Amino acid sequence: MIDKVIEIEIFDQKFRIKVKGAEDEKYVSHLTSYVDKKMRKVARKSKSNDTLKIAVLAALNIADEFFLAQKKLDKLNEAIGHMEKEIESLENHVSNNMNTYKEGGSARK
């Protein structure tokens, strides 16, 4: 893949960044839009013109979203782990019952 330099704009600030291919460019465009929206929302709420303050507050909001999503993911993974153990236990129970049935069934013949 060939590196490509693109220009992005976040909160009326232009930046040139390097991307790898069209997919990466689309992804960076998506990220750019997300960060820009977050910064504009913070600017509206804080009524501040200080770009650095707005950027830091937006970064904190994004970090909060990330950590909350990570916490949810951890809980889901924990639930999946419990379900996997329960499924394994049920499979063992069914397998043991099948073996007992087969042994009992062949003894009757």
NORSULTA-V791134 format. One record per residue. PHI is phi in whole degrees, -180 to 180 (NA if undefined). PSI is psi in radians with two decimals (NA if undefined). D_FIRST is the distance of its C-alpha to the first C-alpha in whole Angstrom. Layout:
PHI|PSI|D_FIRST, PHI|PSI|D_FIRST
This chain:
NA|2.49|0, -97|2.31|4, -69|2.52|7, -134|2.42|9, -98|2.20|13, -121|2.80|15, -106|2.26|19, -118|2.82|20, -134|2.16|24, -129|2.12|26, 53|0.82|30, 64|0.31|30, -112|2.30|28, -98|2.45|25, -136|2.56|22, -109|2.19|19, -133|2.76|16, -96|2.32|12, -127|2.85|10, -114|1.65|6, 83|3.06|6, -67|-0.68|10, -63|-0.76|11, -64|-0.67|11, -63|-0.74|12, -64|-0.74|15, -64|-0.79|16, -64|-0.65|16, -62|-0.72|18, -64|-0.81|20, -62|-0.74|21, -59|-0.82|22, -61|-0.75|24, -62|-0.85|26, -65|-0.72|26, -60|-0.78|28, -63|-0.72|30, -62|-0.77|31, -65|-0.71|32, -66|-0.66|34, -65|-0.77|36, -63|-0.74|37, -62|-0.72|38, -64|-0.79|40, -71|-0.70|42, -85|-0.30|42, 54|0.62|43, -105|2.62|42, -106|-0.01|40, -78|1.83|39, -60|-0.70|35, -64|-0.78|34, -61|-0.77|37, -63|-0.74|35, -64|-0.74|32, -66|-0.76|33, -64|-0.70|35, -65|-0.71|32, -63|-0.71|30, -64|-0.72|34, -63|-0.76|34, -66|-0.71|30, -63|-0.71|31, -61|-0.80|34, -59|-0.76|32, -61|-0.85|30, -67|-0.63|33, -65|-0.73|35, -66|-0.68|32, -64|-0.69|31, -63|-0.76|35, -62|-0.74|35, -63|-0.73|32, -61|-0.74|34, -65|-0.72|38, -64|-0.74|36, -64|-0.67|35, -64|-0.77|38, -63|-0.71|40, -63|-0.73|37, -60|-0.77|39, -63|-0.73|42, -64|-0.70|42, -63|-0.72|40, -65|-0.71|43, -65|-0.74|46, -63|-0.77|44, -61|-0.74|44, -63|-0.77|48, -65|-0.70|49, -62|-0.76|47, -63|-0.74|49, -62|-0.82|52, -64|-0.75|52, -62|-0.76|51, -64|-0.73|55, -65|-0.67|57, -65|-0.74|55, -64|-0.75|56, -62|-0.74|60, -64|-0.77|60, -64|-0.75|60, -65|-0.76|62, -68|-0.64|65, -70|-0.68|64, -76|-0.43|65, -73|-0.43|68, -75|-0.38|70, -73|NA|70
